[in-house]
């Protein structure tokens, strides 16, 4: 998608074994259209060579404030003025301390200090041993650099090179890429709380069998990511799918339609937008068996009775919170035919201002789609594109329709 097209990123490497991740991060940034200028500390050069980073970035690597390639001998000024952002990954405990103290005794800390703070953001991806991360001095330094305007992206949890396990791992390259894309995104939903449902539901017949559908959840997860990038506080109520949670999104896992309804009702009263992308089962077995239903050996088929599940979208759309205009509800319709007819009828039946239609189940599990937006004024199409692009377009459309925030 080239989501960082036109962005010039200074990628700073301080000393740490996580420098190996910086190589893939550099590749990912360029893949998304950014130009990358690598600046390394002397310690970083003990873990990965400038030759590697030059080959990946396609640009000479800087490591000395006395670099004679700069005609004015001021790489700390030139490099920082050219940047749209400075990303330090990995950012060691030592480098955090340097930033907190305002030190400027080598090129990377010098250009961080010299950057135009109102124009060039500084993002930090810490990487260190779990004890170093938890140490009060490190936490004080992190608080100080955040107060000074740096954006601390947090750390991962897991196995560390030293053999210990805990907080302090540098985020993975794709996580950092997601954070950088989110940082540059227009904050169209700043101050909003967005509640989203995604995926199928699973209605148990017995402990090992159930009724479900082919929904992958990809559209809902893409919308959750786009909403978070737009500045919203996002809660994602997800049915049984195996998808990674978008960065910065609070995920609630459920199985059945009843569980999804309970999770949604608990949170809808504080939300300002509800987007129901989940493919919720219309019916469930009336009396699920507590034991696996066995074949009787005589060809006798089990008889299953069904009851209708509560309509989650219609229930939320008719809640007092929605009826007074404090909750904007968006529904989804996956249809096998006559999309406009069915989507129009569903919007009216559910009582929602916007209904998004897509042709299913052919799009289930796919990475692209086309959407039909249906409202009281008519309809228009979002042409076929990746679900990532469609999610961004839909969030922009929803943001445009929302009333101004009350102060």
N, C-alpha and C positions, 0 to 999 in steps of 0.2 A: 504493500500500500504506500510505501515511502512516506510514512507518517512524520518523519523528521526532515523531510525535504527542505532544503534551504537553511537548516540549522547548522551552526558551526560549534562543535563541542570540544572543549579542552578536557581531555581525559588524563587525570593525574594519577600516578601510581606511587604509593608509598610502600615501605618495606613490609612484606608479609607473604606467606605461602599462597594466599588468595590471588596473587598476581597472575596465576595461571588462568583464573576466571576472566581477568581483564582482557586476555587475548580474544576469547569468544565474545565478550561484551563489545569490544572494538568492531569485530566482524558484524555483530547484530546491528550496531548503530549505523554502520555504513550501508548495510542491507536495507535499512529504513530510510536511506537518503541523506543522512547527515555527513558532513565532513568532520573528520576527527583529527585533532592535533594532540599527540601524546607527549606528556611531560613526566619524567621519571626522577625520583630521588636516587641518590647513590645506593641506598639500601635496597630499593626496588630492583636495581640491576643485579643484585645477588640472587634473585629469584627468577627473573625472566630477562632476556637480552633486549637491548634497544633494536637489534636487527630484526627480531621477531615482530616487535610492535611496528617497526617501520614497514615491514612487508605487509602487515595486515591493514595498516592505516593508509599506506601509499604516500606518506609524508615523512620527512626527516623528524627524528625524535629529539627533543630538547632535554638536557639534563644539567646544564650549567648556566649560571647567571652571567658568565663571562663569554658566552657563545659568540664567536667572531662572525657568524653568519648574519647577524643583525647589524646593518650598517651603523646604527646609532648605539650599538652595544647595550640595548635596553630590551631584552626579550621579555622581561617581566611586565613592561608597559605594552609592548606590541601584542603579545599573546593574549593578555587579558582584555585588551580593547577590541580584538577581533572576535571574541567569544560571544555566543548567545547563552552559554552556560558553562560552568566549570564543574565537572563531576570527579570527585576523588574516590577511586575504587581500585584497590582497597585503601581505606583510610585507617591507618594503624593508631594504636593508643598514643604513641609518640607524636604522630602528626596531629591528632586532636589536641594534644597538649600544646604543640607549637602554635596552632591556630588560636587557642584560648589565650595564650600569652602574647599574641601579636608578633611572634618571632619572624625574622626575615633573613635567615642566614644561608638559605639555599633557594634555588629558582622556584620550586613549587610553592613553598610557603610565601615567598616574596611576591609572586604574581597573585596569590590569593589575597594578600594584604593590599596590593596595588589595584585590584579590580574595582571598577566603578560599582559600588554597592547598590546603587539604585537601578542599575541597568543589567548587570551581569550576575545572575544568581549563582550561589555556591551550594552544591549538593554533596553530601557525604555518605558513603557506604562503608560504615565501620567494619573492621575485621580484626578479631583478636581472640585470645584464649578467654574462656568463660570467667575465670577469676579476675582477669584484667578488665573485662567488660563490667563486672559487678563492683569493682573497686570504687569506693567513694570518690577518689580523685578523678577517675575517668568520668563518672557520672556528673561531677561538678563541672568538668571541662566541657562535656557535651551540652550541659545546660547553658554554659557561658557562650559557646559558639552559636547555639540556637538563639539566644538572646541577642547576639550580635548580627543575626540575620541569616545564618546558614540553615539549610534544610537537612536534618538528620533523617535518613531513610530507614533506620532501624536495622536489625540483624535477624539472621535465621537461627534456628535451633537444631542441633544434631551433632554428629561425630566431628571431632576436630583433629587436625593434623598431629597434635600432641598426644592423641590417644584418649583424651577426655571427651565428655559429651555435655552439651549445654548451649546456652546463648552465646553469641559472639561470632558465629559464622557470617561471612559476607553473603548477602543475598545473591541468588543465582543470576546469571546474565539476563535471562528473559524477564525475571522479576524487576531488575534494574531498568531494563528497556521499558517495561510497562510503567514504572514510576516516572521515567523521564517523559514519556508520551503524555501521561496524565498531567504532569507539571505544566506542559506547554498548552494543554487543551483550554479552550474558552470555558469559563466557569458559569455556564448558563443556568445551572441549578443550585448555585451557591445559596446556602441557608435552607435548602429543602430536604425533607426526609422522604425517601422513595422506597416503597415496598414492592417487591417483585416476586411472583411465583414462576417456577420453571420446572420442566421435565414432566414425566408421567406420574400417576399415582399407581399404587399396587394394592389391590383389594384381595385379601386372603380368602382362599377356598378352604385350605387346611394348612398345617404348618409348613408345607413345602410347595404348594401350588397357589396360583393366584391369577387375577385378571389385570392386565396392564395394556400398554400400547407402545408404539414405536418411537414416541417422542424422545429425542436425545437431550433436550435441554439447552442445546447450543445457542438458540436465539435468545432465550431468557438470560443466559450467562453473559452473552455479548451485550445485552441491554444493561445488565447490572454493571459491567465494566464501563460502558459508555456513560452511565449516570454518575458513577463515582468520579470519572475523569471530568465530568461537567460540574463537579463540586458538591454533589449531593451526599448526604449520609444514607447509605444504601443497606437495606436488609433483604437478603435473598432467601426465600423459602423454597427449598429444592426437594423434589421427589427423588426416587432412587436412580441417580445417574452417577457416572464416574468421570466427572470433570473437575479440574482444579478450580478452586475459589479465586475469583479475581482479587487482585491486591486491594486492600482497604475496604472490602465488602464483608459485612457480617452475614454468615450463612447459618440457616436453621434447616437441618435435615429432617424430613418426614417420610412416611411410607404411604399411608392411606389418605383418601379424600377427607375423612373426618379429622385426621391429624393436621392436614394442611389448613382446613377451615379454622381449627382452634388456634393454630399458629398465626394465621392472618388476622383473625378477630382480635387477638391479644395485642397486635401491633398497629392495626389500621387506624385507631383513634388518634395516634400521634403522627401519622404520616400526612404528607401533602399530595403525594401521587401514589396511586396503586396501579401496577401494570400486571395483568393476569395473563401470562404467557403459558402457564402450565396446561397440559392436556389432562384434565381431571376426569376420572372415570364417572360416567353418568349413573352407574348402578354398582352395587356391591352385594355379595352373597348375604342373605338374611341371617343365616346361622352357620358361620364358618365352623368346620369341624376342629376339635382340639387335637385330633389324631389324624395321621395320614389316612386318606380314604383308599382302601384296598380294593382291587378287583375281586369279585366273588367267585370267579372261575366259571360262571354260567352265562356270561355275556350281559348281565344285568347292569344297566347304566344308572349312575347316581342321579337323583333328582335335586336340582338346585333351585331354591327360591331366591328372588332378588328384591331389594328395596332401592329406591332412588336416593342418590346422594344429594345433600344440600347444595344448591348452586352458589358457589363461593362468590363469584363476581356480582351476581344479582343481589346477594345478601349485603355485600359491602357497599354497593351502589345505592342501596336503599337505607343505609345507616344514617342517623342524624348528622354525623360528621360530613358525609358526602352530600346530603340533601341541602345543607346550608352553604355549600360551596367551598368547604375547607379541605375537601379531598377530591382530586381529579382522577377519575377512574378510566382506565384504558383496557379494553378486552381484546382477545385474539380469537380468530376463527380459522380452523384448518378444515377445508372443504375439499371433497373429491370432484365436485362439479358445481356449476351455477354459483360461482363465488360471490358475485355482487348481490344476487338475490338473497342468498343465505346470510351474508354478512350484514346486509341492510336490515333484514328481519331480526337478526340476533341483536344488533345494536338497540333497536327499538324495544325488544323483549327484555333485555338486560337493564335498560335505562341508563346507558353510559354515553358520554359525549363523543367518544372516539372508539371505533372498532377497527382493528387491523386484521385483514384477511390474507391468508396464504393458501395456496393449493397444496393439500396434503392427501395421502401420507408420503407423496413422492419426495417432498423436501425434508422429511424426517431423517436426521443423521447427516444431511448434506451440509456443506460449508457455505453454500450460496442460496439465494432465494429471490423472490420478487414479492412486494407487499402492496396491498390495496388499502388505502386509508378511507374509511367511510365515516362521515359525520352528518349533522343535520343539514348542511349546505350541499352535500353531494358526495363525490368520491374523486380520488386521484391516485395514481400509481407511483410507487417508488420502484423504478426499473431494476431488473435483475442485477444483483451485486453480491459481494460477500456478506455474510450475516454481520460481520464486524462493521462494514460500511453502512448497512441498513440500520443497525442499532444506533450509530452516531446520527444518522439522518432522522430517525424516529425521535431520539431524545431532543434534538434541535426543534423538531416539530412540536413536541409536547411543551417544551420550554416556552415557545412562542405563544401557545394557547393559555398558559397559566396566568391567573390574575396576579397583580403585584403583591409582594409580601406585605403583610400587615405589620406596622411598627408599633 
